Amino acid sequence: MNRKILLSGISIVASLVLVGGSAFALFDAQALATNNTFSAATPGLLVNTGSTANSHPSTGFSQSDTGYTATDLVPGYSHDFVFWLHNTTGDSVTFNLSAHFLNDQGDNATLNGEMLAQFTCTNHNNTGTAVTSGQHSITEWLAGSDTIGTLDSGDYARCIMNMQLPTSAGNDIAGKTVKFDTQIGINQTVIPTL
């Protein structure tokens, strides 16, 4: 008797599963979005070497600007050269700034090794936190780069390039020249989230 009840129960459950499965069939449809277009932002960094003001200039920015010239340097020389950077990237992105020297056109490797350069940049239109690079010789700057801060899209940074000729420099640099380009780079660092 228990066996008949058990078999009847299994038959009823199986029938309900079959009926239920067919009774809950859903409609099926699709939608399509065509011609999706995504454009990456174009990072833009402009420089202005013509203004020493404490607030950013409204004009005079370009991708390349005339650098600085100093003559008749003697041991103990130190001078600050001021320039402005403007990040014209259209999206809300913060970029890391780095400095590097290239296109060495000087005539003396000894002077390249003696002359020192150091950068300090203050973002948020000269009201943010100042970031100072290490002090490196021209030879070291030609071989590598150093971080000089961050710059948000649309933001301005006032930067100072301090050039020094230490008092320890000897006669072997007399009459020699260093000549180079200063390259300021921006890159976006993305830290993936898990």
Phi, psi and omega in degrees: 000316178298327181291321178293322179293319180297315179295322178295319179297317180295320179297319181293314180298316180298319179296320180294321179296315180295316181292316181297318181297322181277337181282339183252029176293138182252155174289155180234131179210166179224151173233151186227129173255117185255164176056045175291135180229128178233130180241132177282148177293152176257109180295136181227129178231124179244154182233149174223111180263002186264357183238130175253008183299159178278347176240146188300143176287154181272344179223176175093007179273142177206172179286337180217134182225156180294134181280205187246155177228135174224135182235166177056043180288144176232158177307134184101354179298138173207130180211142176261126175252122185262138172214159181246144174243145177226122178270111183264012179298135187280349183254162180282083183227139175260132180248148171276138178258141174219153179243149182203146174256145177213175179058053178300119180237014182286176182241016182207113179294331179295316179295322176302324181281337182270318185291134183246147177225146178212141181248145169227125179236136177240115183276190182053051177055044176070022177242356182275201180274131178283135176242128181246130178286176170288162175266121186229156175287163176303319179303316180292319178295326178292332183271341184201190182227170179218151180286137179233019174125197178230160180212117178287159176297137182080356186270162177241147174229135174265124184239150177235129172254110179268125178248133182224145170240107186301154179295344180280354181296139184258184182295342183293352177258357183302131178075004183267165185229141166247140182212128184201168173257145175259122179250123175255125182246153173237141172214150181262129177256123179247124177259115183292143176263148181256000000 
